[in-house]
Amino acid sequence: MKNSIRELRKEKKYRQEDLATALGVTRQTINAIENDKYDPTLLLAFKLANILGTTVDELFEPDPTTFK
């Protein structure tokens, strides 16, 4: 699943560590999500969107091949 977390995080001048602390996860989790290696839970996705000032729909773009 593609996402715009890295871009929004940098716009807000957050480090991965800052975002991880605010969410109660590790920096490695944030890194994995940003690099499309891990899909967050729905609750974590909503928390990410809230902190970054956006919606889940705008933050994540599903891979169209998963709907075939």
C-alpha positions as CSV (number, residue, x, y, z in Angstrom):
1,M,0.0,0.0,0.0
2,K,1.5,3.3,-1.1
3,N,1.5,6.2,1.4
4,S,2.5,9.8,1.8
5,I,3.7,9.6,5.4
6,R,7.3,10.5,4.7
7,E,6.4,13.6,2.8
8,L,3.9,14.8,5.3
9,R,6.2,14.0,8.2
10,K,9.0,16.0,6.7
11,E,6.6,18.9,5.9
12,K,5.7,19.0,9.6
13,K,9.4,18.7,10.5
14,Y,8.9,15.5,12.5
15,R,11.7,12.9,12.8
16,Q,10.7,9.3,12.6
17,E,11.5,9.1,16.3
18,D,9.1,12.0,17.0
19,L,6.3,10.3,15.2
20,A,7.0,6.9,16.7
21,T,7.0,8.4,20.2
22,A,3.7,10.2,19.6
23,L,2.2,6.9,18.3
24,G,3.7,4.6,20.9
25,V,5.6,2.5,18.3
26,T,9.2,2.1,17.4
27,R,11.1,4.1,14.9
28,Q,11.6,0.9,12.9
29,T,7.8,0.6,12.6
30,I,7.5,4.1,11.1
31,N,10.4,3.3,8.8
32,A,8.7,0.0,7.7
33,I,5.4,1.8,7.0
34,E,7.1,4.6,5.1
35,N,8.9,2.0,2.9
36,D,5.8,0.0,2.2
37,K,7.1,-3.0,4.1
38,Y,4.4,-3.0,6.8
39,D,0.7,-2.0,6.6
40,P,-0.4,-0.4,9.9
41,T,-3.5,-1.5,11.8
42,L,-6.6,0.6,11.2
43,L,-6.2,2.3,14.6
44,L,-2.6,3.2,13.9
45,A,-3.6,4.5,10.4
46,F,-6.2,6.8,12.0
47,K,-3.7,8.0,14.6
48,L,-1.1,8.7,11.9
49,A,-3.6,10.6,9.9
50,N,-4.7,12.7,12.9
51,I,-1.1,13.6,13.9
52,L,-0.2,14.5,10.3
53,G,-3.4,16.5,9.8
54,T,-5.0,14.5,7.1
55,T,-7.4,11.7,6.5
56,V,-6.7,8.0,6.1
57,D,-8.0,8.1,2.6
58,E,-5.5,10.8,1.7
59,L,-2.6,9.2,3.6
60,F,-2.8,5.7,2.0
61,E,-3.4,4.6,-1.5
62,P,-4.2,0.9,-1.9
63,D,-2.4,-1.2,-4.5
64,P,-5.0,-1.8,-7.2
65,T,-3.7,-5.4,-7.8
66,T,-5.0,-6.4,-4.4
67,F,-8.6,-6.0,-5.6
68,K,-8.4,-8.4,-8.5
